Amino acid sequence: MDATQLRSIQVFATLDDAVRAELAQVVEERRLEAGEQVFAEGDPGDTLFAIADGMIRIEKQIAAGETAAKTLSLLTRGELFGEMSVIDSRPRSASAVAAEPTRLVCVSRTAFEALLARNPQCAVGLLFSVMRAMNERVRRLNSSVVAYDEVGHAIGVSERLGPLLDQVLRQLQTATGADRGLIFLKSEFRGEQEPRSTMGIPLGDVPAERADDPASLAARVAAQAHGWLIGDRSADPRCSGLERRSWETSALLLAPITVASGGLGVVVLGHPEPGRFDVNHLNLAEGIARQTAQAILNLRHREEQQSRARLGLQFVKF
């Protein structure tokens, strides 16, 4: 592989030109079609991988002996994976599958050890680059764990809907770096997506949106089973021809809130900088939305019952 190609891959970008030239002599390239497995959970591991193009899904079995798996993360261009087994010689702790046509750069343990013997400076440079990538992954994981834990606590103690929705936005903002956020919930009576909580934008500045409005991004995502990652609203074909709403920014994440009976609403996160979010941010937003969906439904029903009780008292007083 040419050293200039390595320079375009994030994990190798910080290496000196001489180190990259040396490394280019030992790396190998591998191409995969969508759905093709790189390695399976439990396989012996002797190679680390960097994504030159495409996307890799890291997944783990839900239970031993079952085929069902949970997606842990989605990795894109420039990211590294598979390094843990190379370092500790233990079996793969999860499976890696190409989520789309993908091109990988591969460094085997044998190649790394040969590089270490021939050029220790180059090997150390690669090792530090791998450590930086691992450090970034740990930081991201820590943020996600805190978000899930804090939202889980809020689900357990919240007696009103508002504080729970506020906590959801607060944790997602911290974990994703969003500049603003809001949560729309579908009204059972008016057929609208109503703004119920906001962050970085006054609640009064966000009008309700018709639940059947094809021009509303919130309504469209709320009716689906999966979220949207919009890197640049002005260039995304899904937004073409749609009037920009007051709450929309260049980069957007929209995650549906759904229960078994249907859609409840949508979580929206935004940032003025295009490309600010990635697929892992979307994965987190969707996970938090799923985690809170039933609690939101229960608290909303409680709200409605309390509202009916107050209305009944007013009639009695009258």
Phi, psi and omega per residue, in radians:
M1 nan 2.508 3.142
D2 -1.276 2.458 -3.118
A3 -1.095 -0.537 3.133
T4 -1.158 -0.522 3.082
Q5 -1.201 -0.651 3.100
L6 -1.122 -0.581 -3.112
R7 -1.116 -0.473 -3.122
S8 -1.406 -0.099 3.129
I9 -1.737 2.195 -2.965
Q10 -0.887 -0.815 -3.036
V11 -1.149 -0.394 3.128
F12 -1.798 -0.068 -3.018
A13 -1.152 -0.526 -3.075
T14 -1.491 -0.089 3.134
L15 -1.280 2.642 3.051
D16 -1.149 2.687 -3.127
D17 -0.992 -0.695 -3.121
A18 -1.164 -0.659 3.125
V19 -1.174 -0.739 3.126
R20 -1.112 -0.687 3.141
A21 -1.100 -0.690 3.106
E22 -1.188 -0.727 -3.121
L23 -1.147 -0.625 -3.112
A24 -1.041 -0.379 -3.113
Q25 -1.374 -0.292 -3.047
V26 -1.999 -0.272 -3.122
V27 -1.373 2.749 3.073
E28 -2.164 2.747 3.138
E29 -1.905 2.478 3.115
R30 -2.404 2.335 3.130
R31 -1.974 2.435 -3.124
L32 -2.304 2.599 3.004
E33 -1.559 2.819 3.115
A34 -0.996 2.292 -3.138
G35 1.600 -0.178 -3.129
E36 -1.366 2.400 -3.073
Q37 -1.522 2.363 3.051
V38 -1.432 -0.878 3.024
F39 -2.732 2.824 -3.105
A40 -1.911 2.669 3.068
E41 -0.991 2.269 -3.121
G42 1.679 -0.259 3.098
D43 -1.140 2.630 2.994
P44 -1.148 2.534 -3.091
G45 -2.052 2.159 3.121
D46 -2.417 0.244 -3.091
T47 -2.496 2.407 2.988
L48 -1.836 2.702 -3.018
F49 -2.277 2.533 2.979
A50 -2.165 2.459 -3.079
I51 -1.539 2.005 3.084
A52 -1.431 -0.701 3.081
D53 -2.682 2.589 3.065
G54 1.828 -2.749 -3.075
M55 -2.597 2.428 3.117
I56 -2.079 2.363 3.077
R57 -1.798 2.135 3.073
I58 -1.679 2.148 -3.069
E59 -2.389 2.711 -3.089
K60 -2.315 2.487 3.111
Q61 -1.053 2.389 3.115
I62 -1.240 -0.677 3.105
A63 -2.554 2.596 -3.121
A64 -1.029 2.360 3.099
G65 1.460 -0.046 3.136
E66 -1.827 2.742 -3.139
T67 -1.588 -0.354 -3.140
A68 -1.102 2.408 -3.097
A69 -2.361 2.695 3.111
K70 -1.895 2.263 3.093
T71 -1.276 2.131 3.124
L72 -1.549 -0.691 -3.140
S73 -2.850 2.803 3.051
L74 -2.085 2.135 -3.064
L75 -1.892 2.438 -3.099
T76 -2.137 -3.005 -3.054
R77 -0.810 2.265 3.076
G78 1.630 -0.214 -3.075
E79 -1.558 2.754 -3.042
L80 -1.943 2.565 3.021
F81 -2.702 2.861 3.115
G82 1.441 0.096 -3.050
E83 -1.337 -0.426 -3.062
M84 -1.086 -0.801 -3.115
S85 -1.187 -0.521 3.099
V86 -1.175 -0.632 -3.093
I87 -1.369 -0.793 -3.042
D88 -1.803 -0.026 3.089
S89 1.095 0.301 3.102
R90 -1.593 2.849 3.131
P91 -1.086 2.754 3.131
R92 -1.021 2.300 -3.099
S93 -1.497 -0.167 3.123
A94 -2.739 2.969 3.106
S95 -1.708 2.703 3.090
A96 -2.201 2.204 -3.078
V97 -2.301 2.435 3.093
A98 -1.239 2.142 3.119
A99 -1.476 -0.241 3.100
E100 -2.793 2.995 3.071
P101 -0.897 2.237 -2.945
T102 -2.416 2.531 3.061
R103 -2.094 2.231 -3.081
L104 -2.014 2.639 2.939
V105 -1.885 2.216 -3.003
C106 -2.034 2.373 3.058
V107 -2.217 1.957 -3.139
S108 -1.416 2.800 3.088
R109 -1.085 -0.672 3.125
T110 -1.059 -0.763 3.136
A111 -1.146 -0.689 -3.140
F112 -1.146 -0.761 -3.140
E113 -1.129 -0.646 3.088
A114 -1.154 -0.681 3.108
L115 -1.140 -0.692 3.128
L116 -1.087 -0.685 -3.134
A117 -1.255 -0.648 -3.077
R118 -1.454 -0.688 -3.069
N119 -2.541 1.463 -3.099
P120 -0.983 -0.617 -3.123
Q121 -1.097 -0.746 3.128
C122 -1.141 -0.771 -3.132
A123 -1.100 -0.722 3.119
V124 -1.145 -0.694 3.099
G125 -1.047 -0.749 3.099
L126 -1.133 -0.729 -3.128
L127 -1.075 -0.756 3.112
F128 -1.134 -0.626 3.104
S129 -1.130 -0.720 3.089
V130 -1.117 -0.708 3.136
M131 -1.110 -0.682 3.099
R132 -1.108 -0.716 3.123
A133 -1.133 -0.726 3.110
M134 -1.136 -0.670 3.132
N135 -1.108 -0.728 3.117
E136 -1.122 -0.683 3.132
R137 -1.143 -0.701 3.122
V138 -1.118 -0.730 3.105
R139 -1.041 -0.776 -3.137
R140 -1.121 -0.747 3.131
L141 -1.097 -0.742 3.127
N142 -1.030 -0.761 3.135
S143 -1.086 -0.719 -3.136
S144 -1.171 -0.743 -3.137
V145 -1.074 -0.768 3.125
V146 -1.094 -0.750 -3.137
A147 -1.062 -0.847 3.132
Y148 -1.085 -0.735 -3.096
D149 -1.149 -0.797 -3.112
E150 -1.174 -0.699 3.099
V151 -1.174 -0.699 3.088
G152 -1.045 -0.724 3.091
H153 -1.096 -0.758 3.138
A154 -1.084 -0.652 3.094
I155 -1.060 -0.681 -3.085
G156 -1.275 -0.511 -3.021
V157 -1.910 -0.290 -3.050
S158 -1.246 2.256 3.061
E159 -1.865 -0.128 3.096
R160 -2.253 2.641 -3.064
L161 -1.200 -0.735 -3.052
G162 -0.946 -0.925 -3.138
P163 -1.048 -0.607 3.116
L164 -1.162 -0.803 3.138
L165 -1.104 -0.685 3.119
D166 -1.095 -0.694 3.137
Q167 -1.182 -0.682 3.083
V168 -0.995 -0.857 -3.136
L169 -1.148 -0.688 -3.118
R170 -1.094 -0.774 -3.117
Q171 -1.239 -0.684 3.118
L172 -1.200 -0.612 3.089
Q173 -1.097 -0.753 3.141
T174 -1.141 -0.729 -3.058
A175 -1.333 -0.518 -3.064
T176 -1.877 -0.249 -3.078
G177 1.331 0.386 -3.137
A178 -1.098 2.553 3.125
D179 -1.496 -0.521 3.125
R180 -2.652 2.864 3.115
G181 -2.800 2.783 3.068
L182 -2.753 2.777 3.098
I183 -2.195 2.117 3.027
F184 -1.683 2.401 2.992
L185 -2.148 2.426 -3.108
K186 -1.313 2.223 3.070
S187 -1.334 2.309 3.136
E188 -1.277 -0.354 -3.011
F189 -1.869 -0.554 -3.037
R190 -1.818 -0.090 3.129
G191 1.127 0.630 -3.117
E192 -2.216 2.710 2.926
Q193 -1.590 1.916 -3.056
E194 -1.728 2.328 3.050
P195 -1.214 2.206 -3.090
R196 -2.032 -0.371 3.105
S197 -2.676 2.459 3.137
T198 -2.374 2.808 3.079
M199 -2.494 2.171 3.118
G200 1.402 0.082 3.102
I201 -2.684 2.316 -3.105
P202 -1.061 2.405 -3.141
L203 -0.996 -0.647 -3.120
G204 -1.196 -0.264 3.141
D205 -1.546 -0.016 -3.114
V206 -1.962 1.854 3.129
P207 -1.310 2.773 3.036
A208 -1.182 2.699 3.140
E209 -2.180 2.439 -3.141
R210 -1.055 2.370 -3.093
A211 -1.185 -0.354 -3.137
D212 -1.879 0.293 -3.078
D213 -1.409 1.955 -3.120
P214 -1.197 -0.243 3.124
A215 -1.579 -0.035 -3.123
S216 -1.708 2.064 3.091
L217 -1.083 -0.700 -3.127
A218 -1.091 -0.774 -3.128
A219 -1.161 -0.685 -3.109
R220 -1.167 -0.751 -3.130
V221 -1.267 -0.633 -3.139
A222 -1.078 -0.455 -3.122
A223 -1.532 0.009 -3.077
Q224 -1.934 2.997 3.137
A225 -1.698 -0.042 -3.107
H226 -2.398 2.752 -3.093
G227 -1.551 3.074 3.113
W228 -2.108 2.364 2.956
L229 -1.902 2.007 -3.135
I230 -1.962 1.846 -3.094
G231 -1.251 -0.682 3.136
D232 -2.582 1.879 -3.046
R233 -0.998 -0.657 -3.079
S234 -1.197 -0.331 -3.095
A235 -1.956 -0.089 -3.083
D236 -1.444 2.157 -3.091
P237 -1.090 -0.419 3.125
R238 -1.201 -0.339 -3.127
C239 -1.793 -0.020 -3.074
S240 -1.055 2.244 3.085
G241 1.403 -0.008 -3.133
L242 -1.630 2.370 3.093
E243 -1.163 2.351 -3.099
R244 -1.322 2.212 3.134
R245 -1.442 2.824 -3.052
S246 -1.086 -0.481 -3.072
W247 -1.608 -0.114 -3.071
E248 -1.405 2.508 3.104
T249 -2.194 3.126 -3.116
S250 -1.101 -0.822 3.095
A251 -1.795 2.344 -3.087
L252 -2.427 2.535 2.930
L253 -2.143 2.273 3.092
L254 -2.266 2.091 -3.097
A255 -2.121 2.156 -3.131
P256 -1.248 2.542 3.029
I257 -1.831 1.944 -3.032
T258 -2.295 2.617 2.989
V259 -2.198 3.130 -3.081
A260 -1.035 -0.562 -3.093
S261 -1.419 -0.158 3.112
G262 2.442 -2.967 -3.091
G263 -1.397 2.426 3.092
L264 -1.776 -0.545 -3.059
G265 2.968 -2.688 -3.093
V266 -2.676 2.475 2.999
V267 -1.675 2.291 -3.133
V268 -2.126 2.279 3.032
L269 -2.165 2.490 -3.099
G270 -2.440 2.786 3.070
H271 -2.672 2.433 -3.113
P272 -1.222 -0.274 -3.110
E273 -1.576 2.071 3.107
P274 -1.020 2.517 3.105
G275 1.320 0.221 -3.065
R276 -1.197 -0.508 -3.095
F277 -1.823 2.764 3.057
D278 -2.293 -3.135 -3.048
V279 -1.133 -0.465 3.106
N280 -1.260 -0.592 3.026
H281 -1.100 -0.733 3.105
L282 -1.129 -0.737 3.121
N283 -1.013 -0.730 3.125
L284 -1.159 -0.809 -3.135
A285 -1.059 -0.720 3.111
E286 -1.151 -0.697 3.134
G287 -1.123 -0.762 3.114
I288 -1.133 -0.682 3.110
A289 -1.082 -0.744 3.099
R290 -1.142 -0.707 -3.100
Q291 -1.069 -0.644 -3.028
T292 -1.696 -0.142 -2.978
A293 -0.976 -0.883 -3.078
Q294 -1.166 -0.667 3.110
A295 -1.119 -0.692 3.092
I296 -1.079 -0.775 3.124
L297 -1.065 -0.786 -3.125
N298 -1.114 -0.787 -3.118
L299 -1.208 -0.568 3.094
R300 -1.185 -0.691 3.081
H301 -1.094 -0.690 3.105
R302 -1.102 -0.726 3.085
E303 -0.997 -0.825 -3.090
E304 -1.136 -0.690 3.111
Q305 -1.128 -0.730 3.108
Q306 -1.133 -0.657 3.113
S307 -1.135 -0.732 3.111
R308 -1.135 -0.677 3.132
A309 -1.119 -0.737 3.110
R310 -1.119 -0.704 3.128
L311 -1.119 -0.686 3.110
G312 -1.127 -0.681 3.096
L313 -1.124 -0.659 3.117
Q314 -1.086 -0.733 3.125
F315 -1.132 -0.661 3.119
V316 -1.120 -0.765 3.126
K317 -1.095 -0.674 3.137
F318 -1.091 nan nan
